[in-house]
Amino acid sequence: MKISGKTTYRYEGEIVVTEDQGYGQDYLQFPFEVPKGTGELRLHLSYCPLKVKGVSNLITLGLFDPAGFRGNAHRNPPDPQVTLSADRATPGFIAGPIPPGKWLAQLAVQTVVADEQACTYSLEIQVLPEITARPSGPRRYPLAPAALRPSAVRSTTTPLSVRPPMTPKIVDGHPGWFRGELHSHTVHSDGSLTVPELLAQASRNHLDFLAITDHNTITGLSEVEDTAPEGLLVIPGMEFTTFHGHALALGIHRWIDWRTGFNGWKMQEAAQATHEAGGLFIMAHPNDIGSPVCTGCKWEYEDFDYGSADAIEIWNGTWPGDEDSNPKTLHLWRTIQEKNKDLTATSGSDYHGSKDWGNGLPLTYIYARQLSVPALLKG
């Protein structure tokens, strides 16, 4: 039976956090039914207060269809509206057919700061039978290639690609030192630049390579092949932005579950899944200030085996950084090396579009047999 009209689901609640309870990190589940014949989904998330004592609360929205991952919005404040249909989607989400069945909207409570009043949230989901007027606004809605399809919720159990690997590209066939960026963000998470704008900026700054590592999504990769400037190599990636630590997965072509603590999932398993997908796992800014100022930025996985990581980001942003985090990470790297753990040191500007590379921001130099993704990851 086909859907005959719009269906609206509304969920409201409050999150109460006291000083001794941390920052409310949790996953809130909101299942909803999508009938056959659905043409478009619209989701609206709001929460209040956005800030407490000058520190931002952060609740992010994830979406899963019956087959798995369909998108994630890691930004603050949240989008006025998330839209999903067969041919377009809000950045961070995957455009494609809307299959019938049970879908899941998931709120990741990244940080809620203790306050006298609770943090209230509201989630509205509209299920529409056909595409209505396209919303206006500053966000651009990228078209999805025909091959772009949702992956499994867990790439380790059902290793389906979100998209096929990008066409193999050798930008320079000669061996040498190549310089570039291993940590950057676009409008598909909380960056200020679109994918074409970011690639153009990297080209203007004469980078040889650039890794796109948006928070908990890889949807920006669908725009790379049509917009990458000549002479620039793009490394596909994602940043695991968890409640207790961040990590970069480089060289992957499918979404990998970032939700540590959800159904027993561990960061160790995320590292293993990254390797199974042919990627590198890099611990990102492990000595950053952390929650609530930078949600989950400080590495707190005490049981993590450093031998499972391929590299550690010893220079993030400007040096030394507001909290002296980079020198602390340099010391951590040396300590790990002394324990006979072979861990490569990398840098990353954590680029969000605010300034040019070279203006106090780091670049990573890699010696490789050629300028290609496999050669750089091996180098």
BELTA-V250866 format. One record per residue. N is the residue number from 1. PHI is phi in whole degrees, 0 to 359 (NA if undefined). PSI is psi in whole degrees, -180 to 180 (NA if undefined). OMEGA is omega as a letter, one per 20 degrees, with the letter a starting at -180 (* if undefined). Layout:
n | phi | psi | omega
N | PHI | PSI | OMEGA
N | PHI | PSI | OMEGA
//
This chain:
n | phi | psi | omega
1 | NA | 129 | a
2 | 275 | 153 | r
3 | 292 | 138 | a
4 | 254 | -13 | a
5 | 195 | -180 | a
6 | 288 | 137 | r
7 | 244 | 135 | a
8 | 238 | 130 | r
9 | 251 | 135 | r
10 | 232 | 131 | r
11 | 232 | 135 | r
12 | 224 | 151 | r
13 | 188 | -177 | r
14 | 220 | 151 | r
15 | 242 | 118 | a
16 | 253 | 124 | a
17 | 233 | 132 | r
18 | 255 | 168 | a
19 | 302 | -30 | a
20 | 265 | 9 | a
21 | 252 | 10 | a
22 | 78 | -136 | a
23 | 233 | 26 | r
24 | 72 | 16 | a
25 | 304 | 124 | a
26 | 192 | 167 | r
27 | 245 | 124 | r
28 | 253 | 127 | a
29 | 258 | 135 | r
30 | 224 | 86 | r
31 | 287 | 149 | r
32 | 209 | 155 | a
33 | 262 | 134 | r
34 | 245 | 116 | a
35 | 284 | 164 | r
36 | 297 | 140 | r
37 | 95 | 3 | r
38 | 290 | 134 | a
39 | 253 | -22 | a
40 | 203 | 146 | r
41 | 242 | 142 | r
42 | 229 | 130 | a
43 | 234 | 137 | r
44 | 229 | 119 | r
45 | 247 | 134 | r
46 | 220 | 151 | r
47 | 210 | 157 | a
48 | 211 | 135 | j
49 | 278 | 156 | r
50 | 284 | -28 | r
51 | 223 | 149 | r
52 | 227 | 119 | r
53 | 54 | 38 | r
54 | 83 | -2 | a
55 | 252 | 134 | a
56 | 281 | 135 | r
57 | 283 | 152 | r
58 | 217 | 117 | r
59 | 234 | 124 | a
60 | 250 | 156 | a
61 | 249 | 125 | r
62 | 243 | 154 | a
63 | 223 | 136 | a
64 | 227 | 133 | r
65 | 265 | -177 | a
66 | 301 | -23 | a
67 | 267 | -20 | r
68 | 147 | -148 | a
69 | 296 | 134 | r
70 | 234 | -5 | r
71 | 156 | 166 | r
72 | 209 | 139 | r
73 | 242 | 97 | r
74 | 257 | 87 | r
75 | 202 | 157 | a
76 | 220 | 122 | j
77 | 287 | 165 | a
78 | 293 | 160 | r
79 | 301 | 141 | r
80 | 304 | -34 | r
81 | 201 | 135 | r
82 | 258 | 128 | a
83 | 239 | 140 | a
84 | 217 | 127 | r
85 | 210 | -173 | a
86 | 294 | -34 | a
87 | 243 | 1 | r
88 | 204 | 157 | r
89 | 202 | 150 | r
90 | 301 | 139 | r
91 | 310 | 135 | a
92 | 104 | -13 | a
93 | 238 | 160 | a
94 | 258 | 118 | r
95 | 288 | 148 | r
96 | 160 | 179 | a
97 | 306 | 148 | r
98 | 258 | 91 | a
99 | 288 | 146 | r
100 | 288 | 158 | r
101 | 130 | -165 | a
102 | 273 | 121 | r
103 | 256 | 166 | r
104 | 224 | 123 | r
105 | 262 | 132 | a
106 | 233 | 127 | r
107 | 262 | 123 | r
108 | 263 | 112 | r
109 | 279 | 93 | a
110 | 287 | -46 | r
111 | 205 | 127 | r
112 | 231 | 120 | a
113 | 276 | 136 | a
114 | 302 | 135 | a
115 | 210 | 166 | r
116 | 295 | -29 | r
117 | 253 | 151 | r
118 | 289 | 158 | r
119 | 273 | 116 | a
120 | 265 | 145 | r
121 | 227 | 156 | r
122 | 219 | 129 | r
123 | 235 | 122 | r
124 | 243 | 130 | r
125 | 239 | 123 | r
126 | 251 | 128 | r
127 | 251 | 113 | a
128 | 247 | 146 | a
129 | 285 | -22 | a
130 | 208 | 164 | a
131 | 290 | 127 | r
132 | 262 | -166 | a
133 | 302 | 135 | a
134 | 288 | 131 | a
135 | 292 | 149 | r
136 | 262 | 165 | r
137 | 145 | 177 | a
138 | 287 | -21 | a
139 | 287 | 141 | r
140 | 256 | 137 | a
141 | 256 | 103 | a
142 | 289 | 142 | r
143 | 286 | 147 | a
144 | 264 | 131 | r
145 | 300 | 156 | a
146 | 301 | -31 | a
147 | 279 | -8 | a
148 | 283 | 116 | a
149 | 220 | 154 | a
150 | 294 | 147 | r
151 | 271 | -180 | r
152 | 287 | 159 | r
153 | 298 | -38 | r
154 | 239 | 117 | a
155 | 292 | -19 | a
156 | 284 | -28 | a
157 | 267 | -38 | r
158 | 225 | 92 | a
159 | 282 | 68 | r
160 | 265 | 138 | a
161 | 281 | 143 | r
162 | 293 | -38 | r
163 | 210 | 155 | r
164 | 293 | 155 | r
165 | 305 | 148 | r
166 | 297 | 153 | r
167 | 305 | 126 | r
168 | 307 | 134 | a
169 | 225 | 128 | r
170 | 247 | 106 | a
171 | 283 | -36 | r
172 | 217 | 120 | a
173 | 275 | 3 | a
174 | 258 | 148 | r
175 | 289 | 153 | r
176 | 165 | -177 | r
177 | 271 | 130 | r
178 | 237 | 140 | a
179 | 245 | 143 | a
180 | 187 | -167 | a
181 | 242 | 130 | a
182 | 253 | 4 | a
183 | 210 | 102 | a
184 | 211 | 160 | a
185 | 226 | 153 | r
186 | 233 | -172 | r
187 | 293 | -8 | r
188 | 288 | -13 | r
189 | 227 | -112 | a
190 | 246 | 20 | r
191 | 280 | 165 | a
192 | 261 | -11 | a
193 | 253 | 146 | r
194 | 289 | 169 | r
195 | 301 | -50 | r
196 | 301 | -38 | r
197 | 294 | -41 | r
198 | 295 | -44 | a
199 | 296 | -40 | r
200 | 296 | -39 | r
201 | 296 | -43 | r
202 | 297 | -40 | r
203 | 294 | -41 | r
204 | 297 | -29 | r
205 | 269 | 11 | r
206 | 60 | 39 | r
207 | 279 | 147 | r
208 | 274 | -33 | a
209 | 215 | 158 | r
210 | 213 | 128 | r
211 | 261 | 128 | r
212 | 265 | 118 | a
213 | 229 | 65 | r
214 | 293 | 156 | a
215 | 293 | 113 | r
216 | 59 | 25 | r
217 | 205 | 153 | r
218 | 236 | 21 | a
219 | 295 | -25 | r
220 | 296 | -20 | a
221 | 295 | -23 | a
222 | 294 | -17 | a
223 | 262 | -6 | a
224 | 290 | -50 | a
225 | 297 | -32 | a
226 | 274 | -12 | a
227 | 234 | -6 | a
228 | 292 | 126 | r
229 | 293 | 154 | r
230 | 296 | 135 | r
231 | 94 | -4 | r
232 | 246 | 127 | r
233 | 262 | 130 | r
234 | 255 | 126 | r
235 | 262 | 122 | r
236 | 288 | 143 | a
237 | 192 | -177 | r
238 | 202 | 152 | r
239 | 253 | 118 | r
240 | 292 | 110 | a
241 | 249 | 84 | a
242 | 263 | 177 | a
243 | 290 | -23 | a
244 | 230 | 23 | r
245 | 157 | 152 | r
246 | 244 | 151 | r
247 | 209 | 150 | r
248 | 260 | 135 | r
249 | 249 | 112 | a
250 | 251 | 141 | r
251 | 86 | 16 | r
252 | 262 | 153 | a
253 | 237 | 13 | r
254 | 215 | 158 | r
255 | 290 | 138 | r
256 | 238 | 137 | a
257 | 300 | 127 | a
258 | 259 | -8 | a
259 | 278 | 73 | r
260 | 298 | 140 | a
261 | 89 | -13 | r
262 | 269 | 118 | a
263 | 56 | 34 | r
264 | 80 | 4 | a
265 | 295 | 137 | a
266 | 239 | 157 | r
267 | 297 | -32 | r
268 | 301 | -40 | r
269 | 289 | -33 | r
270 | 296 | -39 | r
271 | 296 | -43 | r
272 | 297 | -42 | r
273 | 296 | -35 | r
274 | 297 | -44 | r
275 | 294 | -39 | r
276 | 295 | -27 | r
277 | 273 | 5 | r
278 | 84 | 17 | a
279 | 252 | 176 | r
280 | 253 | 144 | a
281 | 248 | 119 | a
282 | 238 | 123 | r
283 | 291 | 125 | a
284 | 259 | 134 | r
285 | 30 | 59 | a
286 | 294 | -17 | a
287 | 248 | 25 | r
288 | 293 | 172 | a
289 | 295 | -31 | r
290 | 81 | -174 | a
291 | 293 | 147 | j
292 | 269 | -6 | a
293 | 293 | -47 | r
294 | 235 | 104 | a
295 | 299 | 115 | r
296 | 71 | 8 | a
297 | 290 | -28 | a
298 | 276 | 134 | a
299 | 286 | 119 | a
300 | 235 | 17 | r
301 | 272 | 86 | a
302 | 292 | -25 | a
303 | 267 | 6 | a
304 | 287 | 135 | r
305 | 275 | 111 | a
306 | 301 | -24 | r
307 | 293 | -15 | r
308 | 278 | -15 | r
309 | 269 | 151 | r
310 | 267 | -27 | a
311 | 202 | 168 | r
312 | 225 | 135 | a
313 | 277 | 98 | a
314 | 274 | -15 | r
315 | 230 | 111 | r
316 | 238 | 127 | a
317 | 67 | -147 | a
318 | 279 | 154 | r
319 | 259 | 136 | i
320 | 276 | -10 | a
321 | 101 | 158 | a
322 | 299 | -33 | a
323 | 248 | 19 | r
324 | 61 | 31 | a
325 | 288 | -34 | a
326 | 294 | -46 | r
327 | 301 | -36 | r
328 | 295 | -39 | r
329 | 289 | -35 | r
330 | 301 | -43 | r
331 | 296 | -41 | r
332 | 298 | -43 | r
333 | 299 | -44 | r
334 | 295 | -38 | r
335 | 296 | -42 | r
336 | 296 | -42 | r
337 | 298 | -37 | r
338 | 295 | -22 | r
339 | 268 | 20 | r
340 | 63 | 32 | r
341 | 256 | 116 | a
342 | 279 | 104 | a
343 | 230 | 120 | a
344 | 287 | 143 | r
345 | 265 | 133 | r
346 | 230 | 172 | r
347 | 231 | 164 | r
348 | 198 | 132 | a
349 | 285 | -16 | a
350 | 60 | 48 | a
351 | 293 | 125 | r
352 | 241 | 5 | r
353 | 101 | 11 | a
354 | 271 | -22 | a
355 | 207 | 170 | a
356 | 280 | 150 | r
357 | 294 | 146 | a
358 | 95 | -15 | r
359 | 264 | 66 | a
360 | 82 | 5 | a
361 | 255 | 148 | a
362 | 276 | 158 | r
363 | 229 | 151 | r
364 | 256 | 133 | r
365 | 254 | 131 | a
366 | 232 | 130 | r
367 | 270 | 125 | a
368 | 218 | 160 | a
369 | 289 | -22 | r
370 | 196 | 167 | r
371 | 268 | 85 | r
372 | 217 | 161 | a
373 | 299 | -50 | r
374 | 301 | -40 | a
375 | 292 | -41 | r
376 | 294 | -43 | a
377 | 294 | -32 | r
378 | 281 | -32 | a
379 | 294 | NA | *
//
